């Protein structure tokens, strides 16, 4: 009996240590979602005061090594190229979920974004709402200029996604090869997503990368907004990280 009590005490101590470690790290992971032959998931890290330190999408190497880039119709139809990735409940407002898109042949504009690449939409509206983004008239209503960063120009509008806004100063729009970029998205006059886009080659061959996110003058929703995007490759995974969060009031 004494041994049983000792064993129970040891197990309780281990469980307490694991709980303390999780609390100390303030990291919260969302559910894993299958994508091609790999897994994708989200994580949130909070500062000690409860504010967000980072919001992250993780792709394991099996994703990057299995996504198809050929015209093999059998392969194309056996895997979904889009997945909605839930966020942990600790995710900062206004972010709701991530829509992950794999584009094996890229997309318009041609000769710019027609390389195999990922679109990562960090949505500020619920998944059910995004599925209703089908009204072409509402798609054409642009946000007021202050809610988009300077020098951003409207591009393609996609049903159940939104209208895309490109940074006119991006290198790929001035003759440089596309490797990575950052877009905004809107619907019915509201900014609804932030979107890093990255080629497969860039993600496979980049172990560490960081860039600033263009910032608007005003925000439509109160919440925490990132100022930096970072890529980190380690231990068989690639992290796509939004960080440098700043609290903003709707105005």
C-alpha positions as CSV (number, residue, x, y, z in Angstrom):
1,X,0.0,0.0,0.0
2,X,2.9,2.3,0.9
3,X,4.4,1.8,-2.6
4,X,1.0,2.7,-4.2
5,X,0.9,6.0,-2.3
6,X,4.5,6.7,-3.3
7,X,3.7,6.0,-7.0
8,X,0.6,8.2,-6.9
9,X,2.6,11.0,-5.3
10,X,5.3,10.7,-8.0
11,X,2.7,10.7,-10.8
12,X,1.0,13.7,-9.3
13,X,4.3,15.6,-9.2
14,X,5.0,14.8,-12.8
15,X,1.6,15.9,-13.9
16,X,2.0,19.1,-11.9
17,X,5.4,19.8,-13.5
18,X,3.9,19.3,-17.0
19,X,1.1,21.6,-16.2
20,X,3.5,24.2,-14.8
21,X,5.7,23.9,-17.9
22,X,2.6,24.5,-20.2
23,X,1.5,27.4,-18.1
24,X,5.0,28.8,-18.1
25,X,5.4,28.6,-21.8
26,X,1.9,30.0,-22.4
27,X,1.7,28.1,-25.7
28,X,-1.7,26.7,-26.9
29,X,-2.0,24.4,-29.8
30,X,-5.0,23.9,-32.1
31,X,-6.1,20.5,-33.6
32,X,-4.0,18.9,-36.3
33,X,-5.6,18.9,-39.8
34,X,-4.5,16.5,-42.5
35,X,-3.2,18.2,-45.7
36,X,-1.9,16.0,-48.5
37,X,0.4,13.4,-46.8
38,X,1.2,15.7,-43.8
39,X,-0.3,17.7,-41.0
40,X,-1.0,21.4,-40.4
41,X,-2.0,23.0,-37.1
42,X,-2.0,26.4,-35.4
43,X,-0.5,27.7,-32.1
44,X,-0.8,30.8,-30.0
45,X,1.8,32.0,-27.5
46,X,0.7,34.5,-24.9
47,X,2.7,37.0,-22.9
48,X,2.5,36.8,-19.1
49,X,-0.1,39.6,-19.2
50,X,-2.3,37.6,-21.6
51,X,-1.6,39.6,-24.7
52,X,-0.5,37.6,-27.8
53,X,3.2,37.1,-28.5
54,X,2.7,35.1,-31.7
55,X,0.0,33.4,-33.9
56,X,1.5,30.5,-35.9
57,X,0.6,28.0,-38.6
58,X,2.8,25.0,-38.7
59,X,3.3,22.6,-41.6
60,X,5.3,19.5,-41.1
61,X,7.8,18.3,-43.7
62,X,5.4,15.7,-45.0
63,X,3.2,18.5,-46.3
64,X,6.0,20.3,-48.2
65,X,7.3,17.0,-49.5
66,X,4.0,15.6,-50.8
67,X,2.1,18.5,-52.4
68,X,1.8,17.9,-56.1
69,X,3.0,20.2,-58.8
70,X,2.3,18.0,-61.8
71,X,-0.6,17.8,-64.2
72,X,-1.4,14.3,-63.0
73,X,-5.2,14.4,-62.8
74,X,-5.4,11.4,-60.5
75,X,-3.1,13.0,-58.0
76,X,-4.9,16.3,-58.3
77,X,-8.3,14.8,-57.5
78,X,-7.1,12.5,-54.7
79,X,-6.1,15.4,-52.4
80,X,-7.8,18.6,-51.4
81,X,-5.8,21.8,-52.1
82,X,-7.7,23.8,-49.5
83,X,-8.2,23.3,-45.7
84,X,-9.7,25.4,-43.0
85,X,-7.4,25.3,-39.9
86,X,-9.0,26.1,-36.5
87,X,-7.3,28.4,-34.1
88,X,-7.0,27.7,-30.4
89,X,-9.6,29.5,-28.3
90,X,-6.8,31.6,-26.8
91,X,-6.2,33.2,-30.3
92,X,-6.3,37.0,-30.2
93,X,-9.2,38.9,-31.6
94,X,-10.1,39.6,-34.3
95,X,-8.6,36.4,-35.8
96,X,-11.0,33.5,-36.3
97,X,-9.4,30.8,-38.4
98,X,-6.9,30.1,-41.2
99,X,-7.7,29.1,-44.8
100,X,-4.7,27.3,-46.2
101,X,-4.6,27.0,-50.0
102,X,-2.1,25.1,-52.2
103,X,-1.8,26.4,-55.7
104,X,0.2,23.8,-57.8
105,X,0.3,26.0,-60.8
106,X,-0.1,29.4,-59.1
107,X,-2.8,31.8,-60.1
108,X,-3.3,35.2,-61.8
109,X,-1.7,37.6,-62.5
110,X,0.2,35.4,-65.0
111,X,3.9,35.6,-65.1
112,X,3.9,36.9,-61.5
113,X,2.1,34.5,-59.2
114,X,2.0,31.5,-61.5
115,X,4.6,29.5,-59.5
116,X,3.6,26.6,-57.2
117,X,2.8,28.3,-53.9
118,X,0.8,28.5,-50.7
119,X,-1.8,31.1,-49.8
120,X,-2.3,31.5,-46.0
121,X,-5.4,33.5,-45.2
122,X,-5.6,34.6,-41.6
123,X,-9.3,35.5,-41.4
124,X,-10.9,38.0,-39.1
125,X,-14.4,36.7,-39.8
126,X,-15.9,33.3,-39.1
127,X,-15.7,30.4,-41.5
128,X,-19.5,30.3,-42.0
129,X,-19.4,34.0,-42.9
130,X,-16.6,33.6,-45.4
131,X,-18.6,30.8,-47.2
132,X,-21.2,33.5,-47.9
133,X,-18.8,35.9,-49.7
134,X,-20.5,35.4,-53.1
135,X,-22.2,38.7,-53.8
136,X,-20.2,40.4,-56.6
137,X,-21.6,43.8,-55.7
138,X,-20.4,43.5,-52.1
139,X,-17.1,42.2,-53.4
140,X,-16.6,45.4,-55.3
141,X,-17.2,47.6,-52.3
142,X,-13.7,48.7,-51.2
143,X,-12.7,49.6,-47.7
144,X,-11.9,53.3,-47.0
145,X,-8.3,54.1,-47.9
146,X,-7.2,54.4,-44.2
147,X,-8.0,50.8,-43.5
148,X,-5.5,49.5,-46.1
149,X,-1.8,50.2,-46.1
150,X,-0.5,52.9,-48.5
151,X,0.2,51.9,-52.1
152,X,-2.1,48.9,-52.0
153,X,-4.0,48.1,-55.2
154,X,-7.1,46.0,-55.8
155,X,-6.6,42.7,-57.6
156,X,-8.7,39.6,-58.1
157,X,-11.9,39.0,-56.2
158,X,-12.7,35.3,-55.5
159,X,-16.1,34.0,-54.3
160,X,-16.0,32.5,-50.8
161,X,-12.7,34.2,-50.2
162,X,-12.7,38.0,-50.9
163,X,-11.1,40.7,-52.9
164,X,-7.3,40.8,-52.8
165,X,-5.1,43.8,-52.3
166,X,-1.4,43.9,-53.4
167,X,1.4,46.1,-52.2
168,X,2.3,48.0,-55.4
169,X,5.9,48.3,-54.2
170,X,6.4,44.5,-54.0
171,X,9.4,43.3,-55.9
172,X,7.5,40.7,-57.9
173,X,5.4,43.5,-59.4
174,X,8.6,45.2,-60.7
175,X,10.4,42.4,-62.6
176,X,11.8,40.4,-59.7
177,X,10.9,36.7,-59.2
178,X,8.1,35.9,-56.8
179,X,9.3,34.2,-53.6
180,X,7.1,35.6,-50.9
181,X,4.7,38.5,-50.4
182,X,1.9,39.8,-48.1
183,X,-1.6,40.8,-49.1
184,X,-4.8,42.1,-47.5
185,X,-8.3,41.0,-48.3
186,X,-11.7,42.6,-48.1
187,X,-15.5,42.0,-48.6
188,X,-18.3,44.5,-48.4
189,X,-16.0,47.3,-47.4
190,X,-14.5,45.4,-44.5
191,X,-10.9,44.1,-44.2
192,X,-11.4,40.4,-43.6
193,X,-8.0,38.7,-43.9
194,X,-4.2,39.0,-43.9
195,X,-2.4,36.8,-46.4
196,X,1.2,35.8,-46.6
197,X,1.9,34.0,-49.9
198,X,5.1,31.9,-50.3
199,X,6.4,29.6,-53.0
200,X,7.1,26.0,-52.3
201,X,10.8,26.5,-53.1
202,X,11.0,29.4,-50.7
203,X,9.5,27.4,-47.8
204,X,11.7,24.3,-48.6
205,X,14.9,26.3,-48.8
206,X,14.4,29.0,-46.1
207,X,15.3,28.2,-42.5
208,X,14.8,31.7,-41.1
209,X,13.2,34.8,-42.5
210,X,11.5,37.9,-41.2
211,X,9.8,40.9,-42.7
212,X,7.6,43.8,-41.7
213,X,3.9,43.7,-42.4
214,X,2.6,46.9,-44.1
215,X,0.3,48.7,-41.7
216,X,-2.9,50.7,-42.3
217,X,-3.6,54.0,-40.6
218,X,-6.8,52.8,-39.0
219,X,-8.5,49.5,-38.0
220,X,-12.1,48.5,-38.3
221,X,-12.1,46.0,-35.4
222,X,-10.7,46.4,-31.9
223,X,-8.1,43.8,-31.2
224,X,-4.4,42.8,-31.6
225,X,-2.7,43.1,-35.0
226,X,0.7,41.8,-36.0
227,X,3.5,43.9,-37.4
228,X,6.0,41.2,-38.4
229,X,5.8,37.9,-40.2
230,X,8.6,35.3,-39.6
231,X,9.4,31.9,-41.1
232,X,11.2,29.3,-38.9
233,X,12.2,25.8,-40.0
234,X,13.2,23.3,-37.3
235,X,12.7,19.7,-36.1
236,X,10.8,18.6,-39.2
237,X,8.4,21.5,-39.3
238,X,8.0,24.9,-40.9
239,X,6.4,27.7,-38.8
240,X,4.7,30.7,-40.5
241,X,4.5,33.2,-37.6
242,X,2.7,36.4,-37.1
243,X,4.2,38.4,-34.2
244,X,4.9,41.9,-32.9
245,X,1.3,42.3,-32.0
246,X,0.0,45.7,-31.1
247,X,-3.4,46.6,-29.5
248,X,-5.6,48.7,-31.7
249,X,-9.0,50.3,-31.2
250,X,-11.7,50.4,-33.9
251,X,-11.9,53.9,-35.4
